[in-house]
C-alpha cells in the first residue's frame, strides 16, 4: 500500500505541475476510494498534503514578486475567521451523522464547482471586465473578503477550493491582474488557509500521518516532472481530462 500511495502522490503531483490545479480535488476522492479513508480523515490528510506541496511554490512566487500582498491579506481576512469558526463548530458539535453528511455533500459540490471553474477558466476574464464597471473600491474590498469567507468554509469542509476556485474568484474580481500574479496570489493564500484548516482537522484526529508521508514522497518529484511536461502536453487535452475526472468524482461522491 505504501508503493500505491507513492504512485498516487506522483500522479496527482504531475497533474498539479501540468495544470496548476487539481491537487485537493483529485487527492481527496482518491483517499476515499483507493485507501478507504472516511471523508473527515481524507479531508484532513489532503489539507496537510496541499499545505506542504504548495509551500515551495508559494515561496518561489513570493521571491519573483508574483504575490499581491494586499489581495492576499484581504482574502485571509475573510478565510481565517471562517476557517476557525468552521473548525470550532466541528469541535463543539462533534462529527455526528449530520456532519458526516455535510462533509460528503460539500466535497461533491466542491468537485463540481472546481470542474466548472477549470472548464470555463478563460471565460471568467470577460465576465470580470463587465463586473469591473459596477465594483467601486469599497465593493471590491467587501467582495474580496467575502470570497475569502467562502473559500475558508469550503476548504475547511471539503479541502477543495483553494486552488481552482480561489484563482477563478481572483480573476473574476481582478480581470486586469497579470496571470502570474493570479497564480502567485492564489497559492500564497492557499498555503496558510490549508495549513490552518489542516491543524484544525489534526486536533480532531482527522489525519493519517503515515499515508501522508508516502504521498508526499511521490508528489514532490511528480510536480517537478509535470511542470516540465507542460511544454509538450496540449493544455486543452490536460484540462479536458481533468474536468472529466472532477465531474466523475463529484457525481460519484454525491450519489
C-alpha positions, 0 to 999 in steps of 0.5 A: 500500500505504501508503493500505491500511495507513492504512485498516487502522490506522483500522479496527482503531483504531475497533474498539479505541475501540468495544470496548476490545479487539481491537487485537493480535488483529485487527492481527496476522492482518491483517499476515499476510494483507493485507501478507504479513508472516511471523508473527515480523515481524507479531508484532513490528510489532503489539507496537510498534503496541499499545505506542504506541496504548495509551500515551495511554490508559494515561496518561489512566487513570493521571491519573483514578486508574483504575490499581491500582498494586499489581495492576499491579506484581504482574502485571509481576512475573510478565510481565517475567521471562517476557517476557525469558526468552521473548525470550532463548530466541528469541535463543539458539535462533534462529527455526528451523522449530520456532519458526516453528511455535510462533509460528503455533500460539500466535497461533491459540490466542491468537485463540481464547482472546481470542474466548472471553474477549470472548464470555463477558466478563460471565460471568467476574464470577460465576465470580470471586465463587465463586473469591473464597471459596477465594483467601486473600491469599497465593493471590491474590498467587501467582495474580496473578503467575502470570497475569502469567507467562502473559500475558508468554509469550503476548504475547511469542509471539503479541502477543495477550493483553494486552488481552482476556485480561489484563482477563478474568484481572483480573476473574476474580481481582478480581470486586469491582474497579470496571470502570474500574479493570479497564480502567485496570489492564489497559492500564497493564500492557499498555503496558510488557509490549508495549513490552518484548516489542516491543524484544525482537522489534526486536533480532531484526529482527522489525519493519517500521518503515515499515508501522508508521508508516502504521498508526499514522497511521490508528489514532490518529484511528480510536480517537478516532472509535470511542470516540465511536461507542460511544454509538450502536453496540449493544455486543452487535452490536460484540462479536458481530462481533468474536468472529466475526472472532477465531474466523475468524482463529484457525481460519484461522491454525491450519489 
